[in-house]
Each structure stands twice: as C-alpha cells, then as structure tokens.
Amino acid sequence: MKKLHVLLTGGGSGGHIYPQIAVIQELKEAAAKQEVELDIRYFGEPKEYGLLLKANGIRIVHIKESKLRRYFSIRIALDGFNFIRGL
C-alpha cells in the first residue's frame, strides 16, 4: 500500500483551519478509492483548534513560533530564541 504524507500549517488567526479540513476530507475519500494510506500532520501551534484537528485524524506536531516585529518590544529578544527553537 502506498503512503502519502500531508503537511499542514497556517497563521495565527485560524482562518486556514476549516479549508484545510475540507481538503483533508476530500483527500481521505480519494485515498480510500486508490488504496493510499494518509499520514496527515499539522505543524505549528493550533491553539483552540487542536481538538478539531485531532477529531479529523490530523496529528499535531508542536513547533515553537516566533514573530518578526517591526516595532520596538522587549519580546524581540525572546523571538530570536524561539525562532531557533522552531527550526
């Protein structure tokens, strides 16, 4: 049986979650017809959408997120460390 790896990610607003779930549902139907095993993972911090992703068979790989700030903030120093941890 063939195996297809599907990697998902998105931004912080969550507007990407529902379209991704719709695409994954279609992929699951197509994969079942073609006898392809799916390995679906979401990379990032899904926040309040984590349970929704898990309910749809999507594994979550937590990655530390960082932000490129264009203004002065004490958090700029922390974001550099978070960027490296995320890599």
C-alpha positions in Angstrom: 0.0 0.0 0.0 1.3 3.4 -0.9 1.7 6.1 1.8 1.1 9.8 1.2 2.4 12.4 3.7 0.4 15.6 4.0 1.8 18.5 6.0 -0.4 21.4 7.1 0.4 24.7 8.7 -1.1 28.2 8.9 -1.1 31.6 10.6 -2.3 32.8 13.9 -5.9 33.8 13.0 -7.2 30.3 12.4 -8.9 31.2 9.1 -7.0 28.4 7.4 -8.3 25.5 9.6 -11.7 24.9 8.0 -10.5 25.0 4.4 -7.7 22.6 5.4 -10.2 20.2 7.0 -12.4 20.3 3.9 -9.4 19.5 1.7 -8.3 16.7 4.0 -11.8 15.1 3.9 -11.7 15.1 0.1 -8.2 13.6 0.2 -9.3 10.9 2.5 -12.1 9.9 0.1 -9.7 9.9 -2.8 -7.1 7.9 -0.9 -9.6 5.3 0.1 -10.5 4.7 -3.5 -6.9 4.5 -4.6 -5.9 2.4 -1.6 -3.4 5.0 -0.3 -2.6 5.4 3.3 -2.5 9.1 4.5 -0.2 10.5 7.2 -1.6 13.9 7.9 0.2 16.3 10.3 -0.3 19.9 11.3 2.9 21.7 12.1 2.6 24.7 14.5 0.5 25.7 17.4 -3.2 25.1 16.6 -4.3 26.7 19.9 -8.1 26.4 20.3 -8.4 24.3 17.0 -6.3 21.4 18.3 -9.3 19.3 19.3 -10.9 19.9 15.9 -7.8 18.8 14.1 -7.5 15.7 16.2 -11.1 14.8 15.7 -10.5 14.8 11.9 -7.5 12.4 12.2 -4.8 15.1 11.9 -1.7 14.6 14.1 -0.2 17.8 15.6 3.5 18.5 15.7 4.1 21.4 18.1 6.6 23.9 16.8 7.7 27.0 18.8 6.5 30.0 16.9 8.2 33.4 16.6 7.3 36.7 15.1 9.3 39.3 13.1 8.3 42.5 14.8 8.7 45.8 13.0 8.4 47.9 16.2 10.4 48.0 19.5 9.4 45.5 22.1 11.2 43.5 24.8 9.8 40.4 23.2 12.2 40.9 20.2 14.9 39.2 22.2 12.7 36.2 23.0 11.6 35.8 19.4 15.2 35.2 18.3 15.4 32.2 20.7 12.0 31.0 19.7 12.9 31.1 16.0 16.0 29.0 16.6 14.0 26.5 18.7 11.3 26.3 16.0 13.9 25.4 13.4 
